Amino acid sequence: MLIDSHCHIPHEKYQQSPEQIVSEALQGGVEKLVTIGTSLKDSQGVLEVARKFENVYAVVGIYPHEDLGLDLPRLEEGLKALISESAGKVVGIGECGLDRPENQTDYPVRSLEEQLELFKMQLGLAVQTGLPVVLHNRGADPEFIDILGKYKNTGLTGVAHCYSSDWEFAKKLLHLNFYVSFSGLVTYPTTSPSILEAAKNIPRDRLMVETDSPYMPPQGHRGEVNYPKYVKITAERIAEIRNTRPEEIEKYTYENTCRLFKI
């Protein structure tokens, strides 16, 4: 029994319809899917998909470099509207976070200061609604710990998705009441040992797995479009890293994801 804690349905990269994607996931033992928004328009789309399928849930939010032309009040009101009309299908806020502008060269980006304001708005909304946050972090570990530390006593929780930092950073996230999710990245032979160390040591009650599909296909499918059904490959690799049975990883990650998102 598996759950994909982070996928992006709908998405133009997929070569299948949402119906086919969800059906193939179920056939592969993936009983639930959490689909993630990255802009107001995209969040509306993932909510529509979640409404269509009983076993699919939506997370709505603004990625660091999306919706550049809209101010914070309008973005916040848009997210609030999606949550209020979701009939319980919105289970989190995100993905949101920080992505250093120097990492991006092929499209317009927000400055790190602007990203921080957008991030804080969504963290505040998560506290206000009691929903967990799905964190995006690319190259901003120090800023992340600084800002999340300010919310330590607010009840804020969430998950660091597609984890790509080391065990030391993961321990700081755990101390702040966050979960850690691993993607197909852990299946690559070139993956940093520091990431694998984190995957080995995360307490079993804070561990999650994901595909981040249609991105990050696992080893054996690189160069292809990724799908939620492939989350099983990541779970199997995590089991190898932790020297346990895949069934154990499936059980814990399923329970943890359902607990975090209250599904």
C-alpha positions in Angstrom: 0.0 0.0 0.0 1.6 3.2 -1.2 1.0 6.9 -1.4 2.7 9.4 -3.7 3.1 12.4 -1.4 4.0 14.8 -4.2 3.0 14.8 -7.9 1.8 17.4 -10.4 -1.5 16.5 -12.0 -2.4 17.9 -14.5 0.8 18.8 -16.3 1.5 19.3 -20.0 4.5 16.9 -19.9 2.3 13.9 -19.2 1.4 11.7 -22.2 -1.7 10.3 -20.4 -4.9 11.7 -19.1 -5.4 12.2 -15.3 -7.8 9.2 -15.5 -5.1 7.0 -17.0 -2.5 8.2 -14.5 -4.6 7.6 -11.5 -5.8 4.2 -12.8 -2.3 3.0 -13.5 -1.1 4.2 -10.1 -3.9 2.2 -8.4 -3.0 -0.9 -10.5 0.6 -0.5 -9.2 -0.5 -0.4 -5.6 -0.5 3.4 -5.2 -3.7 3.9 -3.4 -3.6 7.7 -2.8 -2.0 10.7 -4.5 -1.3 14.2 -3.4 -1.2 16.6 -6.3 0.6 19.9 -5.9 0.0 23.4 -7.2 2.7 25.9 -8.2 0.6 29.0 -9.2 -3.0 30.2 -8.7 -4.0 28.7 -12.1 -2.2 25.5 -11.5 -3.7 25.2 -8.0 -7.1 25.5 -9.5 -6.2 22.7 -11.9 -5.0 20.4 -9.2 -8.1 21.1 -7.1 -10.3 20.1 -10.1 -8.4 16.8 -10.4 -8.7 16.1 -6.7 -12.5 16.7 -6.9 -12.7 14.2 -9.7 -11.1 11.3 -7.8 -11.8 10.1 -4.3 -8.2 9.0 -3.7 -6.5 12.3 -4.9 -5.9 15.3 -2.7 -4.7 18.8 -3.5 -2.1 21.1 -2.1 -2.4 24.7 -3.3 0.4 27.3 -3.4 2.7 29.6 -5.2 6.2 28.5 -6.3 9.0 31.0 -5.8 9.0 32.1 -9.4 5.3 31.8 -10.4 2.6 34.5 -10.6 5.2 37.3 -10.9 2.7 39.9 -12.0 0.4 39.6 -8.9 0.8 41.3 -5.6 0.8 39.5 -2.3 -2.7 40.4 -1.2 -4.2 39.2 -4.4 -2.2 35.9 -4.2 -3.3 35.4 -0.6 -6.9 36.0 -1.5 -6.7 33.6 -4.4 -5.3 30.8 -2.2 -8.0 31.5 0.5 -10.7 31.2 -2.1 -9.4 27.9 -3.3 -9.2 26.5 0.2 -12.7 27.7 1.1 -14.3 26.2 -2.0 -12.4 22.9 -1.8 -14.9 21.0 0.3 -12.0 19.5 2.2 -10.0 18.4 -0.8 -7.2 20.9 -0.1 -4.9 19.3 2.4 -1.9 21.6 2.4 -0.2 24.9 1.3 2.5 24.7 -1.3 4.7 24.1 -2.9 6.3 27.2 -1.5 9.8 28.2 -0.4 13.0 29.6 -1.7 15.0 29.1 -4.9 18.1 31.2 -5.3 17.7 33.4 -8.4 21.2 32.6 -9.6 20.0 29.0 -10.1 17.6 30.2 -12.7 18.8 31.7 -16.0 16.1 30.9 -18.5 13.0 32.7 -17.2 12.0 35.7 -15.1 12.6 35.3 -11.3 11.8 36.9 -8.0 14.7 38.3 -5.9 15.4 36.4 -2.7 13.8 39.2 -0.7 10.6 39.0 -2.8 10.6 35.2 -2.4 10.9 35.6 1.4 7.8 37.8 1.5 5.8 35.3 -0.6 7.0 32.4 1.5 6.1 34.2 4.8 2.6 34.9 3.4 2.0 31.2 2.7 3.5 30.1 6.1 1.1 32.6 7.8 -1.8 31.2 5.8 -0.8 27.6 6.8 -0.8 28.7 10.5 -4.1 30.4 10.1 -5.8 27.4 8.4 -4.0 24.7 10.3 -2.8 23.1 7.0 0.7 21.8 6.6 3.1 23.3 4.1 5.0 21.6 1.3 8.5 23.1 1.2 10.6 23.8 -1.9 14.2 24.5 -1.1 16.9 25.0 -3.7 20.2 26.3 -2.3 18.8 28.3 0.6 19.4 26.1 3.7 20.5 28.9 6.0 17.6 31.2 5.1 15.2 28.3 5.5 16.2 27.5 9.0 16.1 31.1 10.0 12.6 31.8 8.8 11.1 28.4 9.8 12.6 28.9 13.3 10.4 32.0 13.8 7.3 29.7 13.4 8.5 27.0 15.9 5.8 27.7 18.5 2.9 28.4 16.1 1.9 24.8 15.4 3.4 25.0 11.9 4.3 21.6 10.3 4.9 20.3 6.8 7.3 18.4 4.6 10.6 19.2 2.9 9.9 17.7 -0.5 12.4 16.1 -2.9 15.0 16.3 -0.2 18.5 17.1 -1.5 20.4 18.4 1.6 22.4 16.5 4.2 21.6 14.8 7.5 22.7 17.8 9.6 20.1 20.0 7.8 17.5 17.3 8.1 18.0 17.2 11.9 17.2 20.9 12.1 14.0 20.4 10.1 13.0 17.5 12.4 13.5 19.7 15.4 11.1 22.2 13.8 8.4 19.5 13.5 8.8 18.8 9.8 8.7 15.6 7.8 11.2 14.7 5.0 10.3 13.3 1.7 12.6 11.5 -0.8 12.1 11.3 -4.6 13.6 9.3 -7.4 16.8 11.2 -6.7 17.9 8.5 -4.2 17.8 5.9 -6.9 20.6 7.6 -9.0 24.1 6.1 -8.8 25.5 9.6 -8.7 23.4 10.9 -5.8 25.5 12.4 -3.0 26.2 10.1 0.0 25.1 13.0 2.2 21.5 12.7 0.8 21.6 8.9 1.3 22.8 9.4 4.9 19.7 11.5 5.5 17.5 8.9 3.9 19.0 6.2 6.2 18.6 8.2 9.4 15.3 10.0 9.2 13.1 8.6 12.0 10.5 6.2 10.5 7.6 8.4 11.8 8.9 11.4 9.7 9.7 9.6 6.5 7.8 10.1 3.2 8.3 9.2 -0.4 7.2 10.9 -3.6 7.7 11.0 -7.4 7.6 14.8 -8.1 6.2 13.6 -11.4 6.4 14.4 -14.2 9.9 15.4 -13.1 12.6 13.4 -11.4 12.0 9.9 -12.9 13.8 7.1 -11.0 16.7 5.1 -12.3 15.5 2.9 -15.1 13.2 5.6 -16.4 15.5 8.5 -16.7 14.9 10.5 -19.9 11.2 9.5 -19.7 8.2 11.2 -18.2 7.8 10.3 -14.5 4.5 9.0 -13.2 3.0 8.4 -9.7 3.1 4.6 -10.2 6.9 4.8 -10.0 6.9 5.8 -6.4 7.3 2.1 -5.6 10.8 2.2 -7.1 11.8 5.0 -4.7 10.2 3.1 -1.7 12.2 0.0 -2.7 15.4 2.0 -2.8 14.8 3.6 0.6 14.3 0.1 1.9 17.7 -0.9 0.6 19.3 2.2 2.1 17.7 1.5 5.5 18.3 -2.3 5.4 14.6 -3.2 5.8 11.8 -4.7 3.8 9.9 -2.6 1.1 6.7 -3.4 2.8 7.9 -1.7 6.0 8.7 1.5 4.1 5.4 1.4 2.3 3.6 1.1 5.6 5.4 3.9 7.4 5.4 6.4 4.5 1.7 5.8 3.9 0.8 6.3 7.5 3.0 9.4 7.8 1.7 11.1 4.7 -1.9 10.4 5.8 -1.2 11.8 9.3 0.5 14.9 8.0 -2.2 15.8 5.5 -5.1 14.4 7.7 -6.4 12.1 4.9 
